[in-house]
Amino acid sequence: MKHPIAFLLLMSAAGAWAHPGHGAGFGAGLLHPLLGLDHWLAMLGLGLWSRAAGVPRQALATVGACLAIGAFARFALPLVEPLLAASVLATGLMGLGAARLPARLGLVLAGAFSLVHGHAHGQEMAGAAAIGAICMSLGMMGLGWLTAGRARLARVVPALVTVLGVGLLALA
């Protein structure tokens, strides 16, 4: 596809943040993150940042653990939608400033964002479906890491994530 913004908009959910893929089972969980723009942008952004910051293993472990904690720990979290949108904006900014952001601070931020995303998954689905959503989210993060290996994309994609994060935040 020649126009990545058009692709991302096609991948986004129509109307509200809600999108299909909340069914039961591992397969439904795998599908869920693929159907929401917020999932794509956050995970791609974290993958891009982790490679640029040189902490891909630590970031993957942090994100995976915090997604699981958020999905399976039962706690109330206010303002989930604005927090999801803010996390997209922040991951884009992290990718743009990876060289200046201390890796430990980036890992703390990645963990906090993942806790919110995991919480959102946990509210929408349970059990095997939540595990599937976590696995696919980590795969999407890996795709971001691979994208960062292409110099041109590594410069353009964080800026695109940032701009779309601003748009999502404005809609939240």
Secondary structure, DSSP 8 states (H G I E B T S, - for coil): ---HHHHHHHHS-SSSS--S---SSHHHHHHGGGG-HHHHHHHHHHHHHHHHHT-HHHHHHHHHHHHHHHHHS----S-HHHHHHHHHHHHHHHHHTTTTS-HHHHHHHHHHHHHHHHHHHHHH--THHHHHHHHHHHHHHHHHHHHTTSHHHHHHHHHHHHHHHHHHHHH-
